[in-house]
Amino acid sequence: MPDAFTTRVLNVSSGSRETVVDLTRDCEAFLRDAAGGRDGLLNVFVPHATAGVALIETGAGSDGDLLTALHSLLPADDRWQHRHGSAGHGRDHVLPAIVPPHATLPVIGGRLELGTWQSVCLVDTNKDNPDRTVRLSFLAG
C-alpha cells in the first residue's frame, strides 16, 4: 500500500518570458503513482517568491488573458521599491499575494477532481528566472 504522504518535485523551465505553464498532466501522473486509487488531497506548491499556482482554463485564451490582467494590475515599470533584476521586477515579488504559491485540491478515487475546464497552472511573470521547481504532495484520507 502506498504511503499516507508522498511528495515529488518537478523541474519546470518557464523560459524568459511571462508564461502560464499547464501542470495538470504532471499532477495526474503523480497521482497515478502516489494515490493508489485512494481519496485525499493534492497540494501544489511553488517555493519561489515570484511565481504562483492558478486553476484556470488553458488553450482558449484565458491563460493569455490572465497575463494581460496581471500586467494591468502589476505593470512592469519603475514604480516598485524592489528594484533589482529586469525593469519592473519588483512587481514579480507582489504576484504571490494575488496568485498564491500553492493550491490544495481534492483527490477522489486516486483522481484529481477538477471542473470541466480547470487546469492546474504555474504562473510565472519573472523573466529573470527560467528554472522553477514545483512540489506535488499527496496526503491520503
Legacy VTK file of the C-alpha trace (Angstrom):
# vtk DataFile Version 3.0
C-alpha trace
ASCII
DATASET POLYDATA
POINTS 141 float
0.000 0.000 0.000
1.351 3.463 -0.877
2.387 5.838 1.888
-0.134 8.174 3.519
2.070 11.120 2.474
4.060 11.191 -0.765
5.845 14.051 -2.447
7.632 14.735 -5.723
9.493 17.750 -7.073
9.007 18.812 -10.689
11.607 20.878 -12.510
9.870 23.279 -14.872
11.524 25.504 -17.465
9.291 28.555 -17.756
11.510 30.357 -20.248
12.497 34.001 -20.446
9.023 35.489 -20.908
5.868 35.746 -18.831
4.027 32.462 -19.027
1.337 30.139 -17.752
2.521 26.506 -17.703
-0.132 23.775 -17.523
0.868 21.240 -14.857
-2.325 19.162 -14.939
-0.815 16.134 -16.686
2.137 16.158 -14.292
-0.293 16.231 -11.344
-2.305 13.348 -12.817
0.845 11.283 -13.446
1.999 11.886 -9.876
-1.377 10.785 -8.501
-1.325 7.570 -10.571
1.878 6.667 -8.718
1.123 8.152 -5.296
-2.598 7.856 -4.635
-3.146 4.185 -5.400
-6.853 4.798 -6.018
-7.336 6.470 -2.631
-9.106 9.674 -1.674
-7.057 12.533 -0.275
-5.604 15.927 -1.049
-3.055 17.096 -3.587
-1.027 20.114 -2.580
0.811 22.006 -5.315
3.469 24.393 -4.004
5.900 26.690 -5.814
8.804 27.573 -3.490
9.597 30.840 -5.249
8.989 34.466 -4.255
7.978 35.401 -7.812
5.597 32.694 -9.069
2.168 31.315 -8.245
-0.297 28.496 -8.838
-3.664 29.084 -10.506
-6.641 26.996 -11.554
-7.637 28.330 -14.946
-8.851 27.228 -18.353
-5.969 26.918 -20.809
-5.789 26.769 -24.572
-8.792 29.022 -25.250
-7.076 32.319 -24.477
-7.718 32.514 -20.740
-4.057 31.925 -19.931
-3.098 34.938 -22.071
-5.967 36.911 -20.554
-4.594 36.161 -17.082
-1.172 37.512 -18.048
-2.822 40.614 -19.552
-4.829 41.175 -16.363
-1.718 40.743 -14.226
0.136 43.216 -16.434
-2.686 45.726 -15.854
-2.665 45.140 -12.094
1.114 44.878 -11.793
2.756 46.947 -14.559
6.397 46.203 -15.340
7.641 49.737 -14.747
9.751 51.650 -12.235
7.067 52.251 -9.567
8.242 49.327 -7.423
10.581 49.787 -4.457
12.064 46.318 -5.003
14.363 47.200 -7.911
16.951 44.522 -8.671
16.692 42.472 -11.870
14.820 43.410 -15.031
12.837 46.627 -15.286
9.655 46.239 -13.238
10.892 43.096 -11.470
9.503 44.365 -8.172
6.022 43.502 -9.408
7.054 39.854 -9.694
7.529 39.857 -5.922
3.967 41.128 -5.442
2.495 38.407 -7.708
2.222 35.690 -4.988
-0.110 37.956 -2.988
-2.527 37.841 -5.946
-1.750 34.408 -7.414
-0.797 32.337 -4.344
2.185 29.998 -4.490
0.032 26.992 -3.563
-3.226 25.148 -4.184
-4.802 22.239 -2.324
-7.098 20.094 -4.451
-9.398 17.137 -3.765
-8.455 13.680 -4.972
-11.277 11.126 -5.236
-10.541 7.513 -6.086
-6.971 8.462 -6.979
-8.066 11.079 -9.495
-7.781 14.837 -9.374
-11.224 16.412 -9.025
-11.184 19.446 -11.313
-14.038 21.226 -13.029
-14.553 20.598 -16.739
-12.335 23.470 -17.907
-9.951 23.776 -14.956
-6.235 23.175 -15.289
-3.526 23.415 -12.630
-1.005 26.010 -13.788
2.265 27.617 -12.805
2.041 31.386 -13.311
5.453 32.959 -13.820
5.966 36.628 -14.690
9.652 36.673 -13.689
11.710 36.765 -16.876
14.940 36.602 -14.861
14.419 33.056 -13.509
13.588 30.468 -16.199
14.046 27.408 -13.963
11.334 26.621 -11.419
10.543 23.814 -9.041
7.052 22.700 -8.130
6.429 20.390 -5.176
3.489 17.980 -5.502
2.373 16.322 -2.261
-0.390 13.749 -1.801
-1.960 13.242 1.607
-4.203 10.180 1.759
-7.533 10.461 3.583
LINES 1 142
141 0 1 2 3 4 5 6 7 8 9 10 11 12 13 14 15 16 17 18 19 20 21 22 23 24 25 26 27 28 29 30 31 32 33 34 35 36 37 38 39 40 41 42 43 44 45 46 47 48 49 50 51 52 53 54 55 56 57 58 59 60 61 62 63 64 65 66 67 68 69 70 71 72 73 74 75 76 77 78 79 80 81 82 83 84 85 86 87 88 89 90 91 92 93 94 95 96 97 98 99 100 101 102 103 104 105 106 107 108 109 110 111 112 113 114 115 116 117 118 119 120 121 122 123 124 125 126 127 128 129 130 131 132 133 134 135 136 137 138 139 140
